[in-house]
Amino acid sequence: MPTDDLAYAKLLIQSAPKEAAAFLNLKSCAERKDGNIPEKYRELMSIAVALTTQCAHCVDVHVTQAINAGASREELAETVFIASALRAGAAVSHGLMAMRMFERNMTQANRNSPDH
């Protein structure tokens, strides 16, 4: 992960201030400490999402915040494997869609073949 990327945050925010404000408001609301979901679980959920979206900056930030919220190494490890299983499950789900598309397209191809 390039460590100097975050140096461009101020420039990004200044270049699109309304959009940045909306994003930062959403982020602040989602990461609030006074919600019904405890902070530690919010951070573990954030790590799982960051792992599946493959955002290195988010993984780094949320691992630190999870530690500060009391998450253990074991909780982090379980979070990693939960995210991995869901990512793999999504591939299988898309595989089912691919099978459906294959069958649909094969049927269409057979209808359009000169033998029919």
N, C-alpha and C positions, 0 to 999 in steps of 0.2 A: 504494500500500500504506500503510495507516495505520501510522505509526511507533510509536504508543503501544500497539498490541495486545500486544506482548511484555511490557509492564508488568503484564499480568494473568497471566503464567505462574505466579508464586508462588501466587496465589489459586486458580488452576485445580488446581495440584498439591495444595494444602492441602484442596481441596474433594473430591478423590477420590484419597487417598494410595496406596491399594493399586493402583489402576489406573494411576496415574502412575508408580509404582515399576516396574510390569511394563513399561510403555511405554518408560521411560527405560533399563531394563535391555536391552530388545530393541534400542533405538537405539544404545546403547553397544556392544553385541555386533556389530551390523551395521557400525558405523563404526570398529571397532578397527583399529589400525595394524599388528597382528601377524598378520593373516590371510594367506591365500595370494594374494589379490588385492591388488596394490599400492595404497597410499593414493590416488594420483592417479587411478587407474581407478575406485576406489570412489566418489570425488568426482564424476567425470564421469558415472558411472552414476546417482548421486544427482541430478545436475542433469537428466539425461534424464528420470528419473521425475518430478522436480518440475515440469518443463516439461509433461509429459503430464497430470499431475494438477492443474496450474495453481496450485501453492502458491507464492505470491510470497515468503513468509518462507523457505521451503526453498531456492528459487533463490538468494536473497540470501546465505544462510549457506553453501551449498555452492559457490557461485562463489568466495567468499572462501577457503574451505578448499581448493578446487582450485588456486587461485593459490598458496597456501602450500605445497601438495604438488607444485608445479612444472608445473602445466598451462599450456599456451600459449593465446594468443588463437585460434590456428588449431584447436587441439583443442577448445576451447569451441565455435567456429563449426561444426565437423563434428558435435559432439554435438547442437547445436541442430537441424541438418538430419536427423540420424538419428532424433531424437525426433519431428520433424515428419513424417517418412516413416512411422514406425510409427503415429503418431496417425492419419494419413490411411489407412494400411492397415487399422487397426481400423474406420474408418468404412466402408471397402469390405467388410470382413468382416461387419459388421452389415448392410450393404446386401444381401449375399447372404442373410442370415437374413431380411431384410424381403421379398426376392423369394420365398423359400420360403413365408413366411407369406401373402404375397399370393396365390400359386398355391393354397395349401391353402384359404384363405378363399374365393377365387373359385370353386374347385371345389365347396366346401360350399354357397356361395350358389347356384350353378347347380343343384345337387341339390335345393335347397329351393325353387327357383322354381316358380311354378304351371305353367310349360310342361313340366315333367318329370313 
